[in-house]
Amino acid sequence: MPAWEAYIRRVEPYVPGEQPKRRDIVKLNTNENPYPPSPLAEEALARLSADTMRLYPDPTASELVDAIAAAHGVKPSQVFPGVGSDDVIAMAFLTFFNSKKPILFPDISYSFYSVWAELYRIPYECPALDAEFRIVPEDYMRESGGIIFPNPNAPTSLYMPLAEVERIVAANPDVIVMVDEAYVDFVDAEGGAGSAPAGPAPVSALSLLDRYENLLVIRTFSKSRSMAGMRIGYAVGSESLIRALNDVKYSFNSYTLNRDAIAAGAAAMSDGQYFLDTRRKILATRARACGEFRALGFDFPEPSGNFLFVRHKERHAAEIFAALKERGIYVRYFAKPRIDEYLRVTVGTDGQMDTLFTALREILG
Ligand SMILES: *Cc1c(COP(=O)(O)O)cnc(C)c1O
């Protein structure tokens, strides 16, 4: 064994869902949006001339940052953009999780968190979700090096009411609390328990930012904006947190977002109506899917993302997963403790879901 072998940073990498080359796959395995992005995004790309490829992109991505800030009613100095939220979260771990105390995230959650913690050698502990897969806020009210959780959680699709999120943030003024809101746009505010008489109550932790300087909210264009292939994510937080993130970014790589992502992302963010229309379609299909899954003998936690986390009462998930794959229908299966009886199924178009349910009826006999 050569001596340098001992000095290689060994990590067990994150394994993303399969991206099949075949175009005829019904792809319900990585929570992509089945609808195209806003037509304004395509128009913005068409306006870019190939000649500008010579030039570096704007290192501040200000066109995109301004569009995001305007959409959320915050200052541009409160927005940190990155190459997908994976890049933003990795940068945030590096910037904020430098305590010797363990950071906390749920035992069942986005499996990239432990990979980054290992990569950066950040100690971590994973409080268990309760028997109904709920995050227990009290588990996050102790000394730690920081906290991160998705809301809605992945892969459960369960949403934690904003009041609970606030309790966690308020109980931890000495550390940074990151709320990964990859799926928050799919929370059904009208139908949800939190609706106030005067209209839907806020569901996003963005509404807490005015009161908590230790809060970082992380968002992505990959799911609700149909732009997973463009790789755009961002964090919103207090100006001091965003400044710290930028200092780390500029010590790493100045040109993270390319020209296409900046232009298309800014255009998509400005198209509020298209976003609402797409969201409404997904929520309608999700409601229909709930009924179909139930009729087929599945149970599942109440979904608030663009996906369901389903378990059949009799047949094993690995078996259903394989039978669906044989028929060209991809869903996600995690062979992990506590969740190996479940399948994570992305909400596709109505047509894709029809294909899925026809196949499931065959498989389940
Ligand atoms: C999809 C997802 C991300 C990453 O999204 P990108 O912006 O595509 O990198 C982050 N967190 C959770 C919980 C996700 O499901």
PDBQT file of the ligand as one rigid body, heavy atoms in Angstrom, charges set to zero:
ROOT
HETATM    1  C1  LIG A 401     -34.153  17.615  -3.118  1.00  0.00    +0.000 C 
HETATM    2  C2  LIG A 401     -33.693  18.009  -1.772  1.00  0.00    +0.000 A 
HETATM    3  C3  LIG A 401     -32.604  18.860  -1.589  1.00  0.00    +0.000 A 
HETATM    4  C4  LIG A 401     -31.636  19.207  -2.679  1.00  0.00    +0.000 C 
HETATM    5  O1  LIG A 401     -32.108  19.872  -3.711  1.00  0.00    +0.000 OA
HETATM    6  P1  LIG A 401     -31.161  20.517  -4.797  1.00  0.00    +0.000 P 
HETATM    7  O2  LIG A 401     -31.535  21.934  -4.727  1.00  0.00    +0.000 OA
HETATM    8  O3  LIG A 401     -31.579  19.848  -6.059  1.00  0.00    +0.000 OA
HETATM    9  O4  LIG A 401     -29.730  20.287  -4.460  1.00  0.00    +0.000 OA
HETATM   10  C5  LIG A 401     -32.303  19.300  -0.317  1.00  0.00    +0.000 A 
HETATM   11  N1  LIG A 401     -33.006  18.880   0.738  1.00  0.00    +0.000 NA
HETATM   12  C6  LIG A 401     -34.032  18.026   0.611  1.00  0.00    +0.000 A 
HETATM   13  C7  LIG A 401     -34.753  17.587   1.820  1.00  0.00    +0.000 C 
HETATM   14  C8  LIG A 401     -34.398  17.557  -0.646  1.00  0.00    +0.000 A 
HETATM   15  O5  LIG A 401     -35.361  16.668  -0.766  1.00  0.00    +0.000 OA
ENDROOT
TORSDOF 0
